Amino acid sequence: MKYYLSVAVQITVSLTMLAACSISPDTSRQSGAERQAESLVIPSQQSAIVQSGNGGPEVLSLQSIPVLEPGEGQVLIRIYAAAINPIDWRNRQGGGMAAGMAAGPVPGGEGMAAGPAQAGAAGGTPAQGAIAKSVPGLDFSGVVARVGAGVTSFKVGDAVFAKINSGQGGSLNGAYAQYAIAPVSRVAAKPTGLTYAEASGLGTVGITALRAVNQANVRAGQRVFIDGIAGGIGSSVAQIVKARGAYVLGTASSIHHDYLRSIGVDEPIDYKQVKFEEVVRQPVDVVIETVGVETATRALKIMKQGGVMTSVSGVPGAAACAAAGVTCIAISGASAASALTDAELLAEISNLAQAGKLKLHVDATYPLEQAAIAQDKNHEGSTEGKVVLLVDAARAKQK
């Protein structure tokens, strides 16, 4: 717990500044025009979690940093909630995707759905001996505070969610902050039925889940097995394939089974009590893997000849897939092959959520200054949906 004490000391110094940057949260009786006018009042400085170098949670601290100006085709978003992804703590540890793969899968499975760690400004390399500083975080929701040149698809005051590359637009541009810049291609309208906290995590898991489902070409009437179905990606996949008319089964500990049934899962399997390959009697058409290569290899045993496996956490060897008569496809964040752009994927995710066919469950919430603890919660695995930072706690709970 020493590092928490260290982080707490750094954070205490900045807590008054965090309050100073906040605006009164009582917006329940404001009109849209009033909220837009309020959003135009943008401070020059903001509170953000800054990562200094790599290591444990002690490299994270709450600091005052500049609010950036959006460039052409970009919007500045006032953040109400930000979601934690496994890539956040992997980047903090110093290896991004590579470190995550070496360390093994996340228990319960959220997969490896992001790119490499960013260093220095805009992905550059810091000077010799310098400590790279960055604001972590890929996913967030809030309202548009300012639009850059040429932006016509969004206006000030629009409720949105976004997915960015941590470090994009400068090393100090990330989701663990009060403001962040995003290209309009990575922004979508917030579904009206979701709170900002619920919408904050739609970006990375939604895009990854939708790519996995599209690559598997899931169709009505198919049997789809999802390993690690209670996590952010797994539960999103489950809802997307249910919307397409599939029969869904998957692994999760029994404490998550009620939740899984509530989102339409037909057959939850307690991996702590049984081996799924011993209880799945009827072969499945599709496997979507979020846990790891070992369980993906076991899943080959329950697949039909000609079936498709897509995985965000590694696939079995080519020989094993060929012997099973199965097509195996690795899905790796932005590098995954897709017929759709990120903007098109985000729009489809937004539409599914707006129609009530996709909802991201919030497992746990933390204030911005407890980002280190929130990352550790995500690192523990076995979460039910997402871990979320409440940057503006009152607004984050609003729809």
N, C-alpha and C positions, 0 to 999 in steps of 0.2 A: 504493500500500500504506500510505500515511500514516494513513488512517482506521483500518486494522486495528491499527496500533500504538497509536493513541489509544484504541480500544476495549479493547485488551489491558491498557492501564494501568488503566482503570476496572475491568476484570474481575478483575485480580490482587488488588486490595484486598478483593474480596468472596469469593474462592475458599475461604478458611477458613470463612466463614459458610455457604457451600454445603455443605461437608462436615459442619458441625455440625448442619445441619437434616436430613441424611440418616440413615436407619436402616440398620443392617447388612443387606446385600443377600442373605445366605445364607438363603433361604426354602425351599430345595428339600425340606427334611425337616419343614417345619412343617405342622401340620394346618390345615384351614380355620378352626377355632375360634381357633387361635393367631394366624393372620393377621388375623382380625377383631379380636382383642384388641389386637394391635399397632397396627391402624389407628385405634383409639380415642385413641392418644397423638398429639395434634395440637398442633404448636407454635403460638405466637401470631404468629411471624414466619416468612417463607419467602423463598427466593431466587427471583427472577424477572427476566426481561429486560424492562426498562422503556424505552419509546420516549418521548423528550422532544422534542416538536415534530416537524417534517418535515425530510427531507433524505436524506443518504447513510447508510451503515452507522454512521457516527459518532454518530447520534442514539440508538443502542441501547446500553444498558449493563446489567450485572448489578447488581441492587440488592436490599436487604432491604425487604420490604413486608409489611403485615398479611395474615394468613390470614382470609378472610371467612367469615361465618356464613351457612349456607343458610337461605333464607326458606321460606315455605309453598310446597309443590310443587317444591322444589329439593333437590339433593343436592350435598354437597361431595365432590369426587373428588381422591384423591391420584394425581398424574400420574406415569406411568412413561415415556411417550413422547408427543411432539407432532409433528404433520405440518406441513410448510411448504406454503402455497398461494400462487399468484401475487398474490392480493389482499393478502397480508401486506406484500410489498415495494412494491406500488402504494400502499397506505395510508401506508406509511412515506415514500414520495416526495411524498405530499400530494394525491393526486387520486382515490384509490379507483378505481371503475369507469371514470370519465371519463378519468382519466390513462392507464389501461390501454388504452382504446380509441384514444386519441390517439396513444399510443406504438406501436400496432400489435400484432399477435399475438405470443405467445411462440413462438420457434422450436420446432417439434416439437409445439406445441399443447397447452396445458392449459385454455385458454378463460378466460372472464370469470365464473367461477362464484361470485360473492359480491355483497354489497351495498356501500353507500357507506362511506367511512371514518368512524370514530367520533371525536368530539372531546369532551374534557372528561368529566365524569361522566355515565354512562348516556346517552351520545349528546347531551349538552347542549353549550353553547358556553362555552369558558373565558372568564374575566374578561379585560377589555381589557389587553393587554400580557403576559398570563400564557402560559406554555408548557404546552400540553396534554400530559398524561402518560397513557400507557396501556400495558397489557401486550398485545402482539400475539398472534395465533393463534386459529384457529377449531376445530381438530380435535385430539383427544387420546384417550389410553386410560389406564386405571389401575384403581384399586379405590375403591369408595364408602367414604369415611371418616366421613361424618356425614350424616344425613337430616334434612330440614326437616319442619315440621308437615304432616300429611296425606299423607305419602309412604308408600305401601304396596307399590308395585311393585318397590322395591329395598331392600336392607338393607345394613348395614355389612359390608364384606368382599367384596361382589359385584364380579366382574370385568366391566368395561364399556368402551365407547367412546362418545364424545360429539361433538356439533357444536354450538357456541355462536356467538353474535354477539360479536365482539371488543368489549369494553367493557360487555357486559351485566352488570347487577348492580353497576355502578360501573366507572370507567375502568380500574381496576387488576384486572380479571378477564379473563384470557386464557389461551391454551394454553401460552405460553412461561413456565411457572412450575411450582412443585412442587405447588400446589393450585389448583383452580378450581371455581367453582359453575356448575351447569347445571340447567335445568328438566328434569323427568323426561320431558317430551315430546321432548327432544333427546338422550336417553340410550338406549342399547340394550345388551343382553348381549354381551360379547365372545365371538366364536366360539371354541370350545375348540381348534380346529385351528390357530389363528393365534397368533403371538407378539403381545405388546403393541405392538411396533414396527410389525408388519404391520397390526394393527387400528387403529392411531392415525389412519391416513389414510382410513378408510372413509367418514367422515361426509359431507364436502363433495363429494368426487368421486362417491361412491356415490349420494347424493341427486340430484346433477345428472345423472349418467348414467342413472339410473332414470327421471327425469322425461323426458329426451330420448327414451328408448326407448318409454315409455308414450305420449308425445305422438305418436310416429310409428306407434304401434300395430303394432309388429313382430310378425310371426306366423311359424310354422314354414314352411319352404320358400322364404321370401323371400331375395333377395340384398340384403345391407346393406353399404354402403361407408362406412368411417370414416376421415376425414381427420385425421392426427395420432394414429394408433392406438396408439402406444407410450407415450403419456403417461398420467397417472393417470386422467383421464376416459376417454380413448380405450380404454385396456386394460380398464377396468371395463365400458364399453359392449360391447366385444367379447365378454366373458365372459357378460354378461347376455343378449345376443341369441343366443349359441351355446346357452345354456340353454333358449331358446325354440325352437330348431331351425332357426335361420337359417344361410345360407351367408355367410361374412364375408370381406371383402377391405378393404384399407386401406393408407395410406401411412406409411412409416417408413424411416429409413436402414437399410442392410443389416446394420449391427451389431446391430440389434434383432430381426432376422428369426427367429433361433432361439428367442428368448424368446416371440415372437408365436405361433409354431407350437406352443410348449409350452402355451399357453393356448387353443389351438383355432382360431386364425386360419387360414383356408383359403388365402388368397392375399395375402401381404404384397407391397407394391409399393415399390421403392426410388425415392423422389421425387427423389433426387440424380442418378439415372441416366436416368430417363424421365419424361415427362409422363403422369400417370395417365389423362387423357382420351384419350390416343392408344393406350393398351394395354388398356383395359377394353372388350372387344368386345361383351359381352352386357349390355344395360342393367340397371340396378339398381332395385329397388323403393324403397329408402330410402337417404338420405344423412344421416349424422350428422357434423356439422362441428365441429371443435375448434380450427382454426387461424386462419381469418380470412375476410373477405368476398371477397377476390380468389379464393381457392381454392374457396369456396362457389359463386361465379359460374361458375367452370370446371366444377364438378361437375354443374351443370345439364345439361351435354352428355351425361352418361352415364346420365341418369335416364329411366325409363319415363314415358310420359304417365300422369297420375294418381298419380304417385309423391309421396312426402312427404320433405321435408328439414327436420330440426331442427338448430339450431345454438346453441352456447354462445358463439360469437364473432362474431355478426352474420350477417344473411342478405342475399342479393341484393335489389335493388329489386323492388317489387311487379310492375312491368311485365315484368321479366326472368323472374320466376317464372311469371307468367300466360302469357307467350309460350311457355315450356317445358311448360306444362300441369301444373305442379308446385305443391303446397301447401308454402309455406315458413313455418316457425314458429321464432321466437326463444325460446331458453330462457335465462333470466337469474336464476339462483339462486332465492332465496325468492320473487321476484316472479312466477316462472313459474306459469302456470295448471296446476293439478293436481287430480285427483279425490281424491288421497290426502294426508293430513296428513304432516308431517315424521315424527311418531311411527310412522305406518304404513309410510312409506318406509324408515326406519331398521330397523324390524322385518323387512321383506322383505330388506333388505341383509344383516342379521344371519343370517337363515334361509338365504339363498343361500350365504353364506360357511360356515355351519355344515354345509351339505350338500356342501361342497367344490366348489361351482360358481362361486365368486368369491374370488379371492385378490389382494391388492394387493402388488405387488412393491416392495421397498425398494431404491432405487437407490443411496442414500448416506446415511450417518448422521454426526451431529456431536454433541458434548456441548452442553449448554444454553448455556454461555458463548460458544460459537462460532455463535450464531444469525445474526450478520451474514454470516458466511461461508456458512452454509447458505442464507440468502436469495439470495446471489449465485449459488450453485450452481443454485438453482431458476430464477433469472432468466436464466441462460445458455440454458435450454431443452434440448431433445433428451434429456431424462431418460427412463429406463425405469422408469415407476412413480413413486414418491414419494421426496422428500428428508425425512428424519426427524430430529428432535432427541431424543437419549436423555437424558431428565431423570434417570432412575434406570437407569444402563446395564445393571446385572445383571438387574434385573427386566424391563426392556424386551425382553430376549431370551428370556424365558420364555413358555410357552404357558399 
